[in-house]
Amino acid sequence: MSPFFPPRTTTASTVLRRHFLASKCKPPQQNALLKAKLLHHHLITTTQIVSAAAPSLSLASLLRLPPSPSSVFFWNTLIKHHIQVLHNCFNGIEVFNVMRGLMWKPNSYTFTCVLKGCGELGGVSFGGSVHGLVVVSGFESNVFVCNAVVGMYGGCGAVGCARRVFDEMSERGVFDVVSWNSIAGVYGRAGDYRGVLEMVGLMMKRGGGVLRPDVISLLNALAACASMGLCRIGKEVHCCAIRGGLVCDVSVGNALIDMYAKCGLMVKAERVFEGIKMKDVVSWTAMVTGYSQTGQFDDALSFFKRMKEGNIELDVVAWSAVIAGFAQIGMGFQALVLFRDMSHSRVEPNVVTLVSVLSGCAAIGAIRQGKEVHCYGIKRIFKVDGNDTGEDMMVVDGLVDMYSKCNNLDVARRMFQLIAWRDRTVVTWTAMIGGYAQHGDANHSLELFSEMVQNEMDVIPNAFTISCALVACARLGSLRFGREVHAYVVRNRYESAILFVSNCLIDMYVKSGDIEAARVVFDNMKEKNTVSWTSLMTGYGMHGRGSEALQVFERMRRTGLPIDGVAFLIVLYACSHSGMVDQGINYFNTMNIDFAIIPGVEHYACLVDLLGRAARLGEAMKLIEDMPMEPTPIIWVALLGACRLHSNVDLGEYAANKLSELGYENDGTYTLLSNIYASARRWKDVARIRSMMKNTGITKIPGCSWVQGKKGTAMFFVGDRSHTMTTDIYNTLGDLINRIKVMGYVPETSYALHDVDEEQKKDLLFEHSEKLALAYAILTTAPGAPIRIIKNLRVCGDCHTAISYISKIVPHEIILRDSSRFHHFKSGFCSCREYW
């Protein structure tokens, strides 16, 4: 016999018999009391001995025992030790199988313990077999075993089976509060929060006053309310807690704080917090997290400091909440400082902390600190055996996002490609697609999106992925691909549920040259916000349709939406690009009077641009002199652009000198001044500016134009001869130039910014990128279809004139988007008129 087992003769009944005989002379009442105490003592002692010996128990010890109801306790202890202490559910179930094979009969405790192990393993097949054994063994009316069956099915994700067992229990009247809590917990684990509230409500309704919600019931209901943002029902649960006297329980108080915080009611959350007498670290952390999640970061930091000052243990959740809060609003430096303090406090960061820090690094482009976090993850997260793969992927996704947003796309793409296809989540794809779209590599962004959609059986794009793809389409002006994305959106019903997807569609159509489609999307939106209105206004402004932009602005005012400084910037921009000088001045003057918006330097810059385009340079200069703040570079750049448009050398030099005094060195500034000198044929000054650019290492961005063709996007630079259709392109362009010369076109050699003879200047103008792109588009576009060209710089004045003439003789509307606006050429006219 094993030394861990008492002799078989020393059973509880034997002990009672011995002591009963020894105490015959004692009064009956004393004898009964003595017997009860002796039995209690024996049971406690036996339980303690077996529990202490459980780590050393073996099947060999139990195999020596013949099956006996009293000895099942030892099997139960061994099973429990494996499942609840060692967390080795598989071994615990194996012990149960051996026990059954030796003809031992499980009791209720055996079943509850084994069912718990099945639930943790997710073994619904074996769990169903144990359920059948429960019924055969006659335990289907044991409420504890039935509760365990419900919990087992819930742990295996078989919600329907759990509900059927619970309904059968209800029909037989075999249930208690734990039964209702168990089925509510099943719904909660499955994410069916409405099911949780339904079960808690039914318990209160059918209980007839006998079943009262306990702490677990309230915690289930409050967690569901928090997840769904149901503050009204949450308040009802709060009242129930008060009536039941459970509101003093610290776990209930913490759950109430979390519920109110997630519903955005931080005043009520703080009131609950102050009412908790015995606050724990969870109470404080819930407040910090709540303020962080609702964007009240000053209050979150204040509570965080109070925790420090009160020597309250700062756990990883509290640190992570504050770090995540700063990262979410782009305050990456503060997030990094807090992370450093956390490291010094010797609190071990978890996955959430690292992801939040990476988000902070991404927000401010802190690539060095991001690499340090990457190294930490390699040493402390990825190399730990038994780590949750899902948590590893959270960090990997954060790293891909960080490298992408820090414009280190090569590293981001290598990490992306190292991730097995099956392990790529929608977050991984979106981070990579968004990184390419954000940093100008829109072609790669759309290629990845296509790859993702073609294999959407694995991962389905979410609304953020769709938005990134639309941003890429907008950058490229790729109307055809944008329409395909729109079709995908309609088929999958993204636009009806996600407001920002519709806003991205408006932006895409606006920047791809189809303002009418943008208006259709806008008109069909069930819900609109300020971004929706301002996006459409911007579109009309970019397309030179200032009157319609102002109509949209007035409609926006009538809806009662708040009008801010951004809306007025768009209004002034639209007026500037449509030659609506008086209207623009009037709106500028009424900003402060009617809307209490004080004009900022950017509004003054728009007004300078408005006056400058209208050749009212004296008024523009007077406005700058009367500004209530010091002019910034944006003011002088606006004035310099107007001087270039109207060839005002003296004022242009003055603006350029002011920019130099402010230390503003930009290729655009030098280029504008060089162009002003070239227009005035001051070639020595042109050479001086170019020499200055060379000495300071500033290079002019080369002009390029691209256009959509049948086989993708074609890009052209000045004098480009790399295209396979080069001969046809130059022949077509030469024919077009000859034809429009007959119609009156004269090359504007002032736009050939080189000191060469007139014929050479004409040759230089002939090879401009927008002309080459147009010739290619005419060759490859079906008759009557619009031609859409995009240029990275302002369109050349000579090209603008030439395209106006060409639009008379080709059966296409020509839509050209430059760095400033859209130009719609049709029948010899441009939408910009003289305001381009």
C-alpha positions in Angstrom: 0.0 0.0 0.0 1.2 3.5 -0.9 2.4 5.5 2.1 0.1 8.4 1.0 -3.1 6.4 1.6 -4.5 5.6 5.1 -5.2 1.8 5.8 -8.5 0.7 4.3 -9.8 -0.3 7.7 -9.5 3.2 8.9 -12.7 4.5 7.2 -15.0 7.1 8.5 -17.5 4.6 9.6 -14.9 2.5 11.5 -13.7 5.6 13.4 -17.2 6.4 14.4 -17.9 2.9 15.6 -14.8 2.9 17.8 -15.5 6.2 19.4 -19.1 5.4 19.8 -18.2 2.3 21.9 -15.7 4.2 23.9 -18.2 6.9 24.8 -21.3 4.7 25.8 -21.3 6.2 29.3 -21.7 9.7 28.0 -25.0 11.5 27.5 -26.6 11.0 24.0 -26.3 14.7 23.0 -22.6 14.8 23.9 -22.0 11.5 22.0 -23.7 12.9 18.8 -21.7 16.1 19.0 -18.5 14.2 19.6 -19.1 11.8 16.7 -19.8 14.7 14.3 -16.6 16.5 15.4 -14.5 13.3 15.0 -15.9 12.6 11.5 -15.3 16.3 10.5 -11.8 16.1 11.8 -11.1 12.8 10.0 -12.4 14.1 6.7 -10.4 17.3 6.8 -7.2 15.4 7.8 -7.7 12.9 5.0 -8.4 15.6 2.4 -5.3 17.6 3.5 -3.1 14.5 3.3 -4.3 13.5 -0.1 -4.1 17.0 -1.5 -0.6 17.5 -0.2 0.4 14.1 -1.7 -1.3 14.8 -5.0 1.9 15.8 -6.8 3.4 12.4 -5.8 0.2 10.3 -6.5 0.5 7.9 -9.4 -1.7 5.6 -11.3 0.3 2.7 -9.8 -0.8 3.8 -6.4 -4.5 3.8 -7.4 -4.3 0.6 -9.4 -3.8 -1.3 -6.1 -7.2 -0.2 -4.8 -10.4 -2.2 -5.7 -13.3 0.0 -7.0 -15.0 1.6 -4.1 -17.3 4.7 -3.9 -15.3 6.0 -0.9 -12.0 5.8 -2.8 -13.2 7.7 -5.9 -12.0 10.7 -3.9 -8.4 9.8 -4.6 -9.0 9.6 -8.4 -10.8 12.9 -8.3 -7.8 14.5 -6.5 -5.4 13.2 -9.1 -7.6 14.4 -12.0 -8.0 17.8 -10.4 -4.3 18.1 -9.8 -3.6 17.6 -13.5 -6.4 19.9 -14.8 -6.5 22.7 -12.2 -2.9 22.7 -10.8 -0.7 21.5 -13.6 -3.1 22.9 -16.3 -2.5 19.7 -18.3 -6.1 18.9 -19.3 -5.0 16.2 -21.6 -3.3 14.1 -18.9 -6.3 14.7 -16.6 -8.6 13.2 -19.1 -6.3 10.3 -19.7 -6.4 9.5 -16.0 -10.3 9.6 -16.2 -10.1 7.1 -19.1 -8.0 4.7 -17.1 -10.3 5.1 -14.1 -13.3 4.2 -16.3 -11.4 1.3 -17.9 -10.9 -0.2 -14.4 -14.6 -0.1 -13.8 -14.5 2.7 -11.2 -17.8 4.8 -11.2 -17.3 8.5 -11.4 -19.2 10.7 -9.0 -20.5 14.2 -9.6 -17.2 15.8 -8.7 -15.4 13.6 -11.2 -17.7 14.7 -14.0 -17.5 18.5 -13.2 -13.7 18.3 -13.1 -13.4 16.3 -16.4 -16.0 18.5 -18.2 -14.0 21.6 -17.2 -10.9 20.0 -18.8 -12.8 19.2 -22.0 -14.0 22.8 -22.2 -10.5 24.2 -21.8 -9.1 21.8 -24.4 -12.0 22.6 -26.8 -12.6 18.9 -27.2 -16.3 19.0 -28.1 -16.2 15.4 -29.4 -14.9 13.9 -26.1 -17.0 16.4 -24.1 -20.1 15.1 -25.9 -19.1 11.6 -24.9 -18.7 12.6 -21.3 -22.1 14.3 -21.5 -23.6 11.0 -22.7 -22.0 9.2 -19.8 -23.5 11.8 -17.4 -27.0 10.9 -18.7 -26.3 7.2 -18.5 -24.9 7.4 -15.0 -28.1 9.2 -13.8 -26.5 12.6 -13.2 -28.7 14.6 -15.6 -30.6 15.9 -12.6 -27.5 17.0 -10.7 -27.4 20.8 -11.1 -23.7 21.0 -10.5 -22.9 18.5 -13.3 -25.4 20.0 -15.7 -23.8 23.5 -15.1 -20.5 21.9 -15.9 -21.9 20.5 -19.2 -23.2 23.9 -20.2 -19.8 25.4 -19.4 -18.0 22.6 -21.4 -20.0 23.3 -24.5 -19.4 27.0 -24.2 -15.7 26.5 -23.8 -15.8 24.4 -27.0 -17.6 27.2 -28.9 -20.8 25.0 -29.3 -23.2 27.7 -28.2 -26.2 25.9 -29.6 -25.5 22.7 -27.7 -25.0 24.7 -24.5 -28.3 26.4 -24.9 -30.2 23.1 -25.6 -28.7 21.6 -22.4 -29.7 24.7 -20.5 -33.3 24.6 -21.9 -33.6 20.9 -20.9 -32.5 21.8 -17.4 -35.1 24.6 -17.2 -37.8 22.2 -18.3 -36.9 19.7 -15.6 -36.5 22.5 -13.0 -32.9 21.7 -12.5 -31.2 25.0 -12.3 -29.8 27.6 -9.9 -28.2 31.1 -10.3 -25.0 29.4 -11.4 -26.9 27.8 -14.3 -28.0 31.1 -15.6 -24.6 32.6 -15.1 -23.1 29.7 -17.0 -25.2 30.2 -20.1 -24.8 33.9 -19.9 -21.0 33.4 -19.8 -21.2 31.1 -22.8 -22.8 33.9 -24.8 -20.3 36.4 -23.5 -17.3 34.2 -24.6 -18.9 33.9 -28.1 -19.2 37.6 -28.4 -23.1 37.5 -28.4 -23.7 40.2 -25.9 -27.3 40.5 -26.7 -27.6 36.8 -25.7 -25.9 37.7 -22.4 -28.5 40.4 -21.6 -31.3 38.2 -22.8 -30.3 35.4 -20.3 -29.8 37.8 -17.4 -33.2 39.4 -18.1 -34.9 36.0 -18.3 -33.3 34.9 -15.0 -34.8 38.0 -13.3 -38.2 37.5 -15.0 -38.6 33.7 -14.4 -36.9 33.6 -11.1 -40.1 34.8 -9.4 -38.1 36.5 -6.7 -36.3 33.3 -5.7 -33.4 33.7 -8.2 -31.6 36.9 -7.6 -28.7 38.1 -9.7 -25.4 37.6 -7.9 -22.1 39.3 -8.5 -21.3 37.1 -11.5 -24.7 37.9 -13.1 -24.0 41.6 -12.8 -20.5 41.3 -14.1 -21.8 39.4 -17.2 -24.5 42.0 -17.8 -22.1 45.0 -17.3 -19.5 43.5 -19.6 -22.2 43.1 -22.3 -23.4 46.7 -21.9 -19.8 48.0 -22.0 -19.1 46.1 -25.2 -22.2 47.3 -27.0 -22.2 50.8 -25.5 -25.7 50.4 -24.0 -25.6 53.0 -21.3 -29.4 52.9 -20.6 -29.4 49.2 -19.8 -26.1 49.6 -18.0 -27.8 52.1 -15.7 -30.6 49.6 -15.0 -28.0 47.0 -14.1 -26.5 49.6 -11.8 -29.9 50.1 -10.1 -30.2 46.4 -9.7 -26.8 46.2 -8.0 -27.9 49.0 -5.6 -31.2 47.2 -4.7 -29.4 43.9 -4.2 -26.7 45.4 -2.0 -24.0 44.3 -4.4 -22.8 47.7 -5.4 -20.3 47.6 -2.5 -18.5 44.7 -4.1 -15.2 46.1 -5.6 -15.5 43.8 -8.7 -19.0 45.2 -9.4 -17.7 48.7 -8.9 -14.9 48.2 -11.3 -17.2 46.7 -13.9 -19.5 49.8 -13.5 -16.5 52.1 -14.1 -15.6 50.1 -17.2 -19.2 50.2 -18.5 -19.6 53.9 -18.0 -16.2 54.6 -19.5 -16.9 52.6 -22.6 -20.2 54.5 -23.0 -18.3 57.8 -22.8 -19.8 58.8 -19.4 -16.7 59.5 -17.5 -18.4 61.8 -14.9 -20.6 58.8 -13.8 -17.6 56.5 -13.9 -15.7 58.9 -11.6 -18.7 59.0 -9.3 -18.7 55.2 -9.0 -15.0 55.3 -8.4 -15.2 57.7 -5.6 -18.0 55.6 -4.0 -15.8 52.5 -3.8 -14.5 52.2 -0.3 -11.8 49.6 -0.8 -10.4 50.5 -4.2 -7.9 48.2 -5.8 -5.4 48.6 -8.6 -8.1 47.5 -11.1 -10.3 50.4 -10.0 -7.6 53.0 -10.7 -6.6 51.3 -13.9 -10.2 51.3 -15.1 -10.3 55.1 -14.6 -7.0 55.7 -16.4 -8.1 53.4 -19.3 -11.5 55.0 -19.5 -10.1 58.6 -19.7 -7.5 57.4 -22.3 -10.1 55.7 -24.5 -12.4 58.7 -24.5 -9.6 61.0 -25.5 -9.4 62.9 -22.1 -5.7 62.4 -21.8 -5.1 65.2 -19.3 -7.5 63.5 -16.9 -5.9 60.1 -17.7 -2.5 61.5 -16.9 -3.8 63.1 -13.7 -5.2 59.8 -12.4 -1.9 58.2 -13.4 0.0 60.7 -11.3 -2.3 60.2 -8.4 -1.6 56.5 -8.6 2.1 57.3 -8.4 1.8 59.7 -5.6 -0.4 57.3 -3.6 2.1 54.5 -4.0 -0.6 52.4 -5.8 0.9 49.6 -7.7 1.1 50.6 -11.4 0.5 47.5 -13.3 1.1 46.9 -17.0 -2.5 47.7 -17.9 -2.3 51.2 -16.4 1.0 52.0 -18.1 -0.3 50.6 -21.4 -3.5 52.6 -21.3 -1.7 56.0 -20.9 0.9 55.1 -23.5 -1.8 54.0 -26.0 -3.7 57.2 -25.3 -0.8 59.4 -26.3 0.0 57.3 -29.3 -3.6 57.5 -30.6 -3.6 61.3 -30.7 -0.2 61.4 -32.4 1.8 62.5 -29.3 4.5 59.9 -29.9 7.2 61.7 -27.9 5.1 61.6 -24.7 4.3 57.9 -25.4 8.1 57.2 -25.7 8.9 59.1 -22.5 6.3 57.1 -20.6 7.6 53.8 -22.0 11.1 54.7 -20.8 9.6 55.5 -17.3 7.8 52.2 -17.4 11.1 50.3 -18.2 12.8 52.1 -15.2 9.9 51.0 -12.9 10.7 47.4 -13.8 7.2 46.6 -15.0 7.4 44.1 -17.8 5.7 45.5 -21.0 3.2 43.2 -22.7 2.1 42.9 -26.3 -0.4 45.8 -25.9 2.3 48.0 -24.6 4.7 47.3 -27.5 2.0 47.8 -30.1 1.1 51.1 -28.5 4.7 52.2 -28.4 5.1 51.2 -32.1 2.1 53.3 -32.9 3.6 56.3 -31.2 6.9 55.8 -33.1 4.9 55.6 -36.4 3.0 58.8 -35.5 6.2 60.9 -35.3 8.5 58.9 -37.6 10.8 57.8 -34.8 12.4 55.0 -36.7 15.4 54.6 -34.3 13.2 54.1 -31.3 11.0 51.8 -33.4 14.0 49.6 -34.2 14.8 49.4 -30.5 11.3 48.2 -29.8 11.7 45.7 -32.6 14.9 44.4 -30.9 13.1 44.2 -27.6 10.3 42.2 -29.3 12.8 39.7 -30.8 14.5 39.1 -27.4 11.4 39.1 -25.1 8.4 38.2 -27.2 9.1 36.2 -30.3 11.7 33.9 -28.6 9.6 32.8 -25.7 8.3 29.3 -26.0 4.6 28.8 -25.6 3.7 32.4 -26.7 0.3 33.0 -28.2 0.7 33.2 -32.0 -2.0 35.8 -32.1 -0.1 38.0 -29.8 3.1 37.6 -31.8 1.2 38.6 -34.9 -0.1 41.7 -33.1 3.5 42.8 -32.6 4.5 41.9 -36.2 1.5 43.9 -37.6 2.6 46.9 -35.4 6.1 46.6 -36.8 4.9 46.5 -40.4 2.8 49.6 -39.7 5.6 51.4 -38.0 8.2 50.8 -40.8 5.6 51.7 -43.4 4.6 55.0 -41.7 8.3 55.8 -41.1 8.8 55.5 -44.9 11.0 52.5 -44.5 9.0 50.5 -47.0 11.7 48.1 -48.0 12.0 46.7 -44.4 8.2 46.7 -44.1 7.8 44.7 -47.3 10.5 42.2 -46.3 8.7 41.6 -43.0 5.4 41.3 -44.8 6.8 38.7 -47.2 8.3 36.7 -44.3 4.9 36.2 -42.8 3.3 33.0 -44.0 0.2 33.6 -46.1 -2.1 31.9 -43.7 -0.8 34.1 -40.8 -1.4 37.4 -42.6 -4.3 39.2 -41.0 -6.3 42.0 -42.4 -4.3 44.4 -40.2 -1.1 43.1 -41.8 -2.4 43.7 -45.3 -3.9 47.1 -44.5 -0.6 48.3 -42.9 1.3 47.4 -46.0 -1.3 48.8 -48.5 -1.6 52.0 -46.4 2.1 52.5 -46.1 2.6 52.4 -49.9 -0.4 54.7 -50.4 0.7 57.2 -47.8 4.3 57.5 -49.2 3.5 57.9 -52.8 4.0 54.4 -54.1 0.4 54.0 -55.1 1.0 51.4 -57.8 2.4 48.9 -55.3 -0.5 49.7 -53.0 -3.0 48.8 -55.6 -1.1 45.7 -56.7 -1.2 44.5 -53.1 -4.9 45.3 -52.8 -5.6 43.3 -56.0 -3.6 40.4 -54.6 -5.6 40.5 -51.4 -9.0 40.7 -53.0 -8.2 37.8 -55.4 -7.5 35.6 -52.4 -10.2 37.0 -50.1 -11.2 33.4 -49.0 -8.2 33.8 -46.6 -8.6 37.5 -45.5 -11.4 39.8 -46.4 -10.6 43.6 -46.6 -12.1 45.8 -44.0 -13.2 49.4 -44.3 -9.7 50.7 -43.5 -8.2 48.5 -46.3 -10.8 49.9 -48.7 -9.9 53.4 -47.6 -6.2 52.9 -48.2 -6.9 51.6 -51.7 -9.1 54.6 -52.5 -6.3 56.9 -51.3 -3.9 55.2 -53.7 -6.4 55.6 -56.5 -6.7 59.3 -55.7 -3.0 59.8 -55.7 -2.6 58.2 -59.1 -5.8 59.7 -60.5 -6.7 56.1 -61.4 -10.4 56.5 -62.1 -10.7 53.0 -63.7 -9.3 51.2 -60.7 -11.2 53.5 -58.3 -14.5 52.5 -60.0 -13.6 48.9 -59.5 -13.0 49.5 -55.8 -16.3 51.3 -55.7 -18.0 48.3 -57.3 -16.4 46.1 -54.6 -17.7 48.5 -51.9 -21.2 48.4 -53.3 -21.2 44.5 -53.6 -20.0 44.1 -50.0 -22.1 47.0 -48.6 -19.2 48.9 -47.0 -20.5 52.4 -47.9 -23.9 51.9 -46.2 -22.3 51.2 -42.8 -18.9 53.1 -42.8 -19.1 56.9 -43.2 -15.4 57.4 -43.9 -15.5 54.9 -46.9 -18.0 57.1 -48.6 -15.8 60.2 -47.8 -12.9 58.4 -49.4 -15.0 57.7 -52.5 -15.8 61.4 -52.8 -12.1 62.2 -52.5 -11.1 59.6 -55.0 -13.6 60.8 -57.6 -12.7 64.4 -57.1 -8.9 63.8 -57.5 -9.5 61.4 -60.5 -11.4 64.1 -62.4 -15.0 62.9 -62.1 -16.7 65.5 -59.9 -20.1 64.4 -61.1 -19.6 60.9 -59.7 -18.4 62.5 -56.5 -21.6 64.4 -56.3 -23.7 61.2 -56.8 -21.9 59.5 -54.0 -22.5 62.6 -51.8 -26.2 62.8 -52.6 -26.7 59.1 -51.9 -25.1 59.2 -48.4 -27.6 58.6 -45.6 -25.3 60.3 -43.1 -22.9 63.1 -43.8 -20.3 64.8 -41.6 -18.1 67.9 -42.0 -15.6 65.9 -44.0 -18.2 64.9 -46.5 -19.2 68.5 -47.2 -15.7 69.9 -47.3 -14.5 67.1 -49.6 -17.2 68.0 -52.1 -16.5 71.7 -51.8 -12.8 71.0 -52.4 -13.7 69.1 -55.5 -15.7 71.9 -57.0 -12.8 74.3 -56.1 -10.2 72.1 -57.8 -12.3 71.9 -60.9 -12.8 75.7 -61.1 -16.5 75.5 -60.3 -16.4 78.1 -57.5 -20.1 79.0 -57.6 -21.1 75.4 -56.9 -18.5 75.2 -54.1 -20.2 78.2 -52.5 -23.6 76.7 -52.9 -22.4 73.6 -51.1 -21.0 75.8 -48.3 -24.3 77.6 -47.9 -26.2 74.3 -47.7 -23.7 73.1 -45.1 -24.4 76.2 -43.0 -28.1 75.5 -43.1 -27.7 71.9 -41.9 -26.3 73.3 -38.6 -22.9 71.6 -38.9 -20.1 73.5 -37.2 -18.2 75.8 -39.6 -14.5 75.9 -38.8 -11.4 77.5 -40.3 -10.8 74.6 -42.7 -14.2 75.2 -44.4 -13.2 78.8 -44.9 -9.8 77.8 -46.4 -11.7 75.7 -48.9 -14.1 78.6 -49.7 -11.2 81.0 -50.3 -9.3 78.4 -52.4 -12.4 77.9 -54.6 -12.9 81.6 -55.0 -9.2 82.0 -56.0 -9.3 79.3 -58.7 -12.5 80.6 -60.1 -11.6 84.3 -60.3 -14.3 85.2 -57.7 -12.3 88.0 -56.0 -15.1 90.0 -54.4 -16.9 86.9 -53.0 -13.6 85.7 -51.6 -12.8 89.0 -49.9 -16.4 89.2 -48.5 -16.1 85.7 -47.0 -12.7 86.5 -45.5 -14.1 89.7 -43.9 -17.1 87.8 -42.4 -15.2 85.0 -40.8 -14.7 86.7 -37.5 -17.9 88.7 -37.5 -20.4 86.0 -38.4 -18.6 82.8 -37.3 -16.2 84.0 -34.5 -13.3 82.5 -36.5 -10.1 84.5 -36.3 -8.3 84.3 -39.6 -5.0 82.4 -39.4 -1.9 82.9 -41.5 -3.1 80.2 -43.9 -6.3 82.3 -44.6 -4.2 85.3 -45.3 -2.1 83.3 -47.7 -5.2 82.2 -49.6 -6.3 85.9 -49.8 -2.9 86.9 -51.1 -3.2 84.1 -53.7 -6.7 85.3 -54.6 -5.6 88.9 -55.1 -2.3 87.9 -56.9 -4.1 85.7 -59.5 -6.4 88.7 -60.2 -3.2 90.8 -60.9 -4.0 93.0 -57.8 -0.5 92.7 -56.5 -0.5 96.1 -54.8 -3.5 95.1 -52.7 -1.8 91.7 -51.9 1.3 93.5 -50.7 -0.8 95.9 -48.6 -2.6 93.0 -47.0 0.7 91.4 -46.0 1.9 94.7 -44.4 -1.3 95.0 -42.4 -1.4 91.3 -41.2 -1.7 91.1 -37.4 1.0 88.4 -37.3 4.5 88.1 -38.9 4.3 86.7 -42.4 5.5 83.1 -42.7 7.0 81.4 -45.7 3.5 80.4 -47.0 2.6 84.1 -47.5 5.7 84.9 -49.5 5.4 81.7 -51.6 1.8 82.8 -52.5 3.1 86.2 -53.5 6.0 84.8 -55.5 3.6 82.5 -57.4 1.5 85.5 -58.4 4.6 87.4 -59.5 5.6 84.5 -61.7 2.1 84.5 -63.2 2.2 88.2 -64.0 6.0 88.5 -64.6 6.6 91.1 -61.8 10.4 90.8 -61.3 10.8 93.4 -58.6 8.1 92.2 -56.3 9.2 88.6 -57.0 12.8 89.4 -55.9 11.4 91.0 -52.8 9.4 87.9 -51.9 12.3 85.7 -52.6 14.6 87.7 -50.3 12.0 87.5 -47.6 12.0 83.7 -48.0 15.8 83.7 -47.8 15.7 85.7 -44.6 13.3 83.1 -43.0 15.7 80.4 -44.0 13.2 78.8 -46.3 15.1 76.9 -49.0 13.0 75.0 -51.4 13.4 73.9 -55.0 10.0 75.5 -55.8 11.2 78.9 -54.6 14.3 78.9 -56.7 12.4 77.6 -59.7 9.7 80.3 -59.5 12.3 83.0 -59.3 14.3 81.5 -62.1 11.2 81.4 -64.2 10.5 85.0 -63.5 14.0 86.0 -64.6 13.7 83.7 -67.7 10.4 85.4 -68.7 12.1 88.8 -68.5 15.1 87.3 -70.5 17.5 88.0 -67.6 19.6 84.9 -68.4 22.5 85.9 -66.2 20.2 85.9 -63.2 18.8 82.5 -64.3 22.3 81.1 -64.4 23.0 82.7 -60.9 19.9 81.0 -59.4 20.8 77.7 -61.0 24.4 78.0 -59.6 23.0 78.7 -56.1 20.8 75.6 -56.3 23.8 73.5 -57.4 26.0 74.8 -54.6 23.4 74.3 -51.9 22.5 70.8 -53.2 19.0 71.7 -54.1 17.7 69.9 -57.2 14.7 70.8 -59.2 12.0 68.1 -59.3 11.8 66.9 -62.9 8.4 67.4 -64.5 6.5 64.2 -65.5 3.1 63.4 -66.7 1.2 60.1 -66.7 -1.9 58.8 -68.3 -4.0 55.6 -68.1 -3.8 53.5 -71.2 -5.2 50.1 -72.2 -2.2 48.3 -70.7 -1.8 50.3 -67.5 -0.3 53.7 -66.7 2.2 55.3 -69.0 4.6 57.9 -67.6 6.6 60.5 -69.6 9.4 63.0 -68.8 10.6 65.9 -70.9 12.0 64.6 -74.2 11.2 61.0 -73.1 11.9 58.4 -75.8 11.8 55.3 -73.7 8.3 54.2 -74.6 7.8 51.4 -77.1 5.5 53.6 -79.1 7.9 56.6 -79.2 7.9 56.9 -83.0 4.1 56.9 -83.2 3.9 59.3 -80.3 6.2 61.9 -81.8 4.7 61.6 -85.3 1.2 62.1 -83.8 2.3 65.1 -81.8 4.1 66.6 -84.8 0.9 66.3 -86.9 -1.2 67.9 -84.1 1.2 70.8 -83.7 1.2 71.5 -87.5 -2.6 71.4 -87.6 -3.1 73.8 -84.7 -0.4 76.2 -86.1 -2.7 76.6 -89.1 -5.5 77.4 -86.6 -3.5 80.2 -85.0 -1.3 78.5 -82.4 2.0 80.3 -81.8 4.5 78.6 -79.5 5.0 80.7 -76.3 8.8 80.6 -76.2 8.9 82.5 -72.9 8.1 79.2 -71.3 11.2 77.7 -72.7 13.5 78.6 -69.8 16.8 78.2 -71.5 19.1 80.8 -73.2 18.9 79.4 -76.7 17.6 80.6 -80.0 13.9 80.7 -80.8 13.9 77.5 -82.9 15.6 75.5 -80.1 13.0 76.9 -77.7 10.2 75.6 -79.9 11.8 72.2 -80.0 12.1 72.2 -76.2 8.4 73.1 -75.9 7.5 70.4 -78.3 8.9 67.7 -76.0 7.1 68.7 -72.8 5.8 65.7 -70.9 2.1 66.7 -70.9 2.2 67.0 -74.8 3.8 63.5 -75.0 1.2 62.0 -72.6 -1.6 63.6 -74.7 -0.3 62.2 -77.9 0.0 58.7 -76.4 -3.6 59.0 -75.0 -5.0 60.0 -78.4 -3.4 56.9 -79.9 -4.7 54.5 -77.3 -8.1 55.9 -76.2 -11.4 55.0 -77.8 -13.0 57.9 -79.7 -15.3 60.0 -77.5 -13.8 58.7 -74.2 -12.3 61.4 -71.9 -8.5 61.6 -71.7 -7.2 62.0 -68.2 -3.6 63.3 -67.7 -1.8 64.0 -64.4 1.3 66.2 -64.0 3.3 66.4 -60.9 4.1 70.2 -61.4 2.1 73.2 -62.7 1.1 72.8 -66.3 3.3 74.8 -68.7 1.6 77.9 -70.2 2.5 77.0 -73.7 1.2 73.4 -73.2 -2.0 74.9 -71.8 -2.5 76.9 -74.9 -1.6 74.1 -77.2 -4.0 71.6 -75.5 -6.8 74.2 -75.8 -6.3 74.2 -79.6 -5.9 70.4 -79.8 -9.2 70.0 -77.9 -10.9 71.6 -81.0 -9.7 68.9 -83.4 -9.8 65.6 -81.3 -13.1 63.8 -80.3 -12.1 63.8 -76.6 -12.6 65.9 -73.5 -9.1 66.4 -72.1 -8.9 66.5 -68.3 -5.5 67.5 -67.0 -4.7 67.6 -63.3 -1.6 69.5 -62.3 -0.2 70.2 -58.8 -2.7 73.0 -58.2 -6.0 72.2 -59.9 -7.9 70.5 -62.7 -8.1 71.8 -66.3 -11.0 70.6 -68.4 -10.3 71.2 -72.1 -13.2 71.0 -74.6 -13.9 72.5 -77.9 -11.0 75.0 -77.5 -11.9 76.2 -74.0 -10.5 75.4 -70.6 -12.5 75.4 -67.4 -9.9 77.6 -65.6 -10.2 80.4 -68.1 -7.5 82.9 -67.2 -7.3 81.9 -63.5 -5.1 78.8 -63.8 
